[in-house]
Amino acid sequence: MPGIIVELIVSWLLLWLFFKKGLLVLGIVPTQSRLFNLLFGILIAAVCGTLYFLSFTLFTANKWTLHHEFTGQTLLASSWWTLKSVLFEEFIFRGALLYILIKKFGVRTAILTSAVCFGVYHWFTTGALGNPLQMALIFILTGIWGAMFALAFARTKSLYLPIGLHFGWNFINTVIFSQGPLGKQLLVLNGEENLGVALSVVVFIFQLLAVPAVAYWYLHFLSQKQVTTIDTETKAADIGSGNSGV
């Protein structure tokens, strides 16, 4: 938590130095649409994450079993840890720095830069340095997801959707299916049967693209909805002013 507070202070200083603006430009004030984006992000990431992890048992003899030492207190502590880790990363990669990059260099350059940094960052957090294949896979996966988070911020002008997407996946990964740094959580995988090369590739592609694809569709839907709303308001204004046009 102290790390997040420091991030917020540094973010405010950067935004003030560059644009004389505060943290509100990051879209942190809750509104109905932002809260909906948060919940939608959590839902689609959680559903896709669940399907991904169920594939480990659907196509093999492995089984997910309940960890009987997992308690309600563990759930709360693990969920809070997951949320803090997500907020820490989001404020670094989709916070003030991304906002500044967008304003200075444009959306595309900002998203690309954020995605590359996010991918490289995960070389260190996963201990992949020195393993070229693992580094490449991690960079591709986290880079594409980093681009998705950055695009979500750029399109919605808020951190709620990227936080929802990020938390939904990490919660399923760490707290439900015990694949994160917290060790055994709700479900534990029993069995060591591999999926095989072909299925492993298919499952990896699903992990890579499922959530970004749904998120991109959702952002496109929001953009179309916004355009439709603007057109409707413009036509109403024209009719009200007596300008029907020809």
C-alpha positions as CSV (number, residue, x, y, z in Angstrom):
1,M,0.0,0.0,0.0
2,P,2.8,2.5,0.7
3,G,4.1,1.9,-2.8
4,I,0.7,2.8,-4.3
5,I,0.6,6.0,-2.2
6,V,4.1,7.0,-3.5
7,E,2.9,6.2,-7.1
8,L,-0.1,8.6,-6.6
9,I,2.2,11.4,-5.3
10,V,4.7,11.0,-8.1
11,S,1.8,10.8,-10.6
12,W,0.3,14.0,-9.3
13,L,3.7,15.7,-9.5
14,L,4.3,14.6,-13.1
15,L,0.8,15.7,-14.2
16,W,1.2,19.0,-12.5
17,L,4.7,19.6,-14.0
18,F,3.6,18.8,-17.6
19,F,0.1,20.0,-17.8
20,K,-0.8,21.8,-14.5
21,K,-3.5,19.1,-13.9
22,G,-4.2,16.7,-11.1
23,L,-5.1,13.0,-10.8
24,L,-8.7,13.5,-12.0
25,V,-7.4,13.4,-15.6
26,L,-6.8,9.6,-15.1
27,G,-10.5,9.1,-14.8
28,I,-10.4,7.9,-11.2
29,V,-13.7,9.4,-10.0
30,P,-16.4,6.6,-10.1
31,T,-19.3,7.1,-12.4
32,Q,-22.0,4.7,-13.5
33,S,-20.4,4.0,-16.9
34,R,-16.9,3.6,-15.3
35,L,-18.2,1.2,-12.7
36,F,-19.9,-0.8,-15.4
37,N,-16.6,-0.9,-17.4
38,L,-14.9,-2.2,-14.2
39,L,-17.4,-5.0,-13.7
40,F,-17.5,-5.9,-17.4
41,G,-13.7,-6.1,-17.4
42,I,-13.7,-8.4,-14.4
43,L,-16.4,-10.6,-15.8
44,I,-14.9,-11.2,-19.3
45,A,-11.4,-11.7,-17.9
46,A,-12.7,-14.1,-15.2
47,V,-14.8,-16.1,-17.7
48,C,-11.9,-16.4,-20.2
49,G,-9.5,-17.2,-17.4
50,T,-11.8,-20.0,-16.1
51,L,-12.1,-21.5,-19.6
52,Y,-8.3,-21.4,-20.0
53,F,-7.6,-23.2,-16.7
54,L,-10.3,-25.8,-17.2
55,S,-8.6,-26.8,-20.4
56,F,-5.8,-28.3,-18.2
57,T,-8.3,-30.9,-17.0
58,L,-10.7,-31.1,-20.0
59,F,-8.2,-32.6,-22.3
60,T,-6.1,-34.5,-19.8
61,A,-6.6,-36.8,-16.8
62,N,-5.6,-34.0,-14.4
63,K,-8.2,-32.7,-11.9
64,W,-8.8,-29.5,-10.0
65,T,-9.5,-30.2,-6.3
66,L,-10.5,-28.0,-3.5
67,H,-7.8,-26.9,-1.1
68,H,-9.4,-27.6,2.3
69,E,-7.2,-25.2,4.1
70,F,-8.5,-22.3,2.0
71,T,-10.7,-20.1,4.2
72,G,-12.8,-17.0,3.9
73,Q,-10.0,-15.0,5.6
74,T,-7.6,-16.4,3.0
75,L,-9.9,-15.3,0.3
76,L,-10.1,-11.8,1.6
77,A,-6.3,-11.5,2.1
78,S,-5.5,-13.0,-1.3
79,S,-8.0,-10.8,-3.1
80,W,-6.6,-7.7,-1.4
81,W,-3.1,-8.7,-2.3
82,T,-4.2,-9.3,-5.9
83,L,-5.9,-5.9,-6.1
84,K,-2.9,-4.1,-4.7
85,S,-0.6,-5.7,-7.2
86,V,-2.9,-4.8,-10.1
87,L,-3.3,-1.2,-8.9
88,F,0.5,-0.9,-8.5
89,E,1.1,-2.0,-12.1
90,E,-1.8,0.0,-13.5
91,F,-0.6,3.3,-11.9
92,I,2.8,2.7,-13.4
93,F,1.9,1.6,-16.9
94,R,-1.6,3.1,-17.5
95,G,-1.5,6.0,-15.2
96,A,0.2,9.4,-15.5
97,L,3.1,8.2,-17.7
98,L,0.6,6.8,-20.4
99,Y,-1.4,10.0,-20.2
100,I,1.7,12.1,-20.8
101,L,2.8,9.9,-23.7
102,I,-0.6,10.1,-25.3
103,K,-0.6,13.9,-25.0
104,K,3.0,14.3,-26.2
105,F,3.3,11.6,-28.9
106,G,-0.2,10.4,-29.8
107,V,-2.2,7.3,-28.9
108,R,-0.5,4.7,-31.1
109,T,3.1,5.6,-29.9
110,A,1.9,5.7,-26.3
111,I,0.2,2.3,-26.5
112,L,3.2,0.7,-28.2
113,T,5.6,2.2,-25.6
114,S,3.4,1.1,-22.7
115,A,3.0,-2.4,-24.1
116,V,6.8,-2.9,-24.7
117,C,7.6,-1.6,-21.2
118,F,4.9,-3.9,-19.7
119,G,6.4,-6.9,-21.5
120,V,10.0,-6.2,-20.5
121,Y,8.8,-5.6,-16.9
122,H,7.5,-9.1,-16.7
123,W,10.9,-10.6,-17.6
124,F,12.0,-9.5,-14.2
125,T,8.8,-10.3,-12.2
126,T,8.6,-13.8,-13.6
127,G,12.4,-14.6,-13.4
128,A,12.5,-15.3,-17.2
129,L,15.8,-13.5,-17.8
130,G,18.4,-15.8,-19.3
131,N,15.7,-18.1,-20.9
132,P,15.2,-16.8,-24.5
133,L,12.1,-18.9,-25.3
134,Q,10.4,-18.0,-22.0
135,M,11.3,-14.4,-22.5
136,A,9.8,-14.3,-26.0
137,L,6.6,-16.0,-24.9
138,I,6.2,-13.7,-21.9
139,F,7.0,-10.6,-23.9
140,I,4.4,-11.6,-26.6
141,L,1.7,-12.4,-24.0
142,T,2.2,-9.5,-21.6
143,G,3.0,-7.1,-24.5
144,I,-0.4,-7.8,-26.2
145,W,-2.2,-7.6,-22.9
146,G,-0.4,-4.4,-22.0
147,A,-1.5,-2.9,-25.4
148,M,-5.1,-4.0,-24.5
149,F,-4.9,-2.3,-21.1
150,A,-3.4,0.9,-22.7
151,L,-6.0,1.0,-25.4
152,A,-8.8,0.5,-22.8
153,F,-7.4,3.6,-20.9
154,A,-7.0,5.6,-24.1
155,R,-10.5,4.9,-25.4
156,T,-12.4,5.2,-22.1
157,K,-10.1,7.9,-20.6
158,S,-10.3,6.1,-17.3
159,L,-8.4,3.4,-15.4
160,Y,-11.6,1.4,-14.5
161,L,-11.7,-0.9,-17.5
162,P,-8.0,-1.8,-17.6
163,I,-8.1,-2.4,-13.8
164,G,-11.2,-4.6,-14.3
165,L,-9.6,-6.7,-17.0
166,H,-6.3,-7.0,-15.1
167,F,-7.9,-7.9,-11.8
168,G,-10.3,-10.3,-13.3
169,W,-7.6,-12.4,-14.9
170,N,-5.1,-12.2,-12.0
171,F,-7.8,-13.1,-9.5
172,I,-8.8,-16.2,-11.4
173,N,-5.1,-17.1,-12.0
174,T,-3.9,-16.5,-8.4
175,V,-6.8,-16.9,-6.0
176,I,-9.0,-19.5,-7.8
177,F,-6.6,-21.7,-9.7
178,S,-3.4,-21.2,-7.5
179,Q,-1.1,-20.3,-10.4
180,G,0.3,-17.1,-8.9
181,P,3.0,-16.4,-6.3
182,L,0.6,-17.0,-3.3
183,G,0.8,-20.8,-3.7
184,K,-2.1,-23.1,-3.0
185,Q,-5.4,-21.2,-2.9
186,L,-9.0,-22.4,-3.7
187,L,-8.3,-25.0,-6.4
188,V,-5.2,-27.2,-6.8
189,L,-4.2,-29.1,-9.9
190,N,-3.6,-32.8,-9.3
191,G,-1.8,-34.6,-12.0
192,E,1.1,-33.7,-14.3
193,E,-0.2,-34.8,-17.7
194,N,0.7,-32.3,-20.5
195,L,-1.6,-31.1,-23.1
196,G,0.6,-32.1,-26.0
197,V,2.2,-29.7,-28.5
198,A,-0.9,-29.0,-30.7
199,L,-3.3,-28.5,-27.8
200,S,-0.7,-26.4,-25.9
201,V,-0.4,-24.0,-28.9
202,V,-4.2,-23.7,-29.2
203,V,-4.6,-23.1,-25.5
204,F,-1.8,-20.5,-25.5
205,I,-3.4,-18.7,-28.4
206,F,-6.7,-18.7,-26.5
207,Q,-4.9,-17.2,-23.5
208,L,-3.1,-14.7,-25.7
209,L,-6.1,-13.4,-27.7
210,A,-9.5,-14.3,-26.0
211,V,-9.6,-11.4,-23.6
212,P,-8.0,-8.8,-25.9
213,A,-10.5,-9.8,-28.7
214,V,-13.5,-9.3,-26.4
215,A,-12.1,-6.1,-25.0
216,Y,-11.5,-4.7,-28.5
217,W,-15.1,-5.6,-29.5
218,Y,-16.4,-3.9,-26.4
219,L,-14.3,-0.7,-27.0
220,H,-15.5,-0.7,-30.6
221,F,-19.1,-1.0,-29.3
222,L,-18.6,1.9,-26.9
223,S,-17.1,4.0,-29.8
224,Q,-20.1,3.3,-32.1
225,K,-22.5,4.0,-29.3
226,Q,-20.8,7.3,-28.6
227,V,-20.9,8.3,-32.3
228,T,-24.6,7.4,-32.4
229,T,-25.3,9.5,-29.4
230,I,-23.5,12.5,-30.9
231,D,-25.3,12.1,-34.2
232,T,-28.7,12.0,-32.4
233,E,-27.8,15.0,-30.3
234,T,-26.7,16.9,-33.4
235,K,-29.8,16.2,-35.3
236,A,-31.9,17.2,-32.4
237,A,-30.0,20.5,-32.1
238,D,-30.5,21.1,-35.9
239,I,-34.2,20.5,-35.7
240,G,-34.5,22.7,-32.6
241,S,-32.7,25.5,-34.4
242,G,-34.8,25.1,-37.5
243,N,-31.9,23.9,-39.7
244,S,-33.2,20.7,-41.3
245,G,-30.4,20.7,-43.9
246,V,-30.6,19.6,-47.6
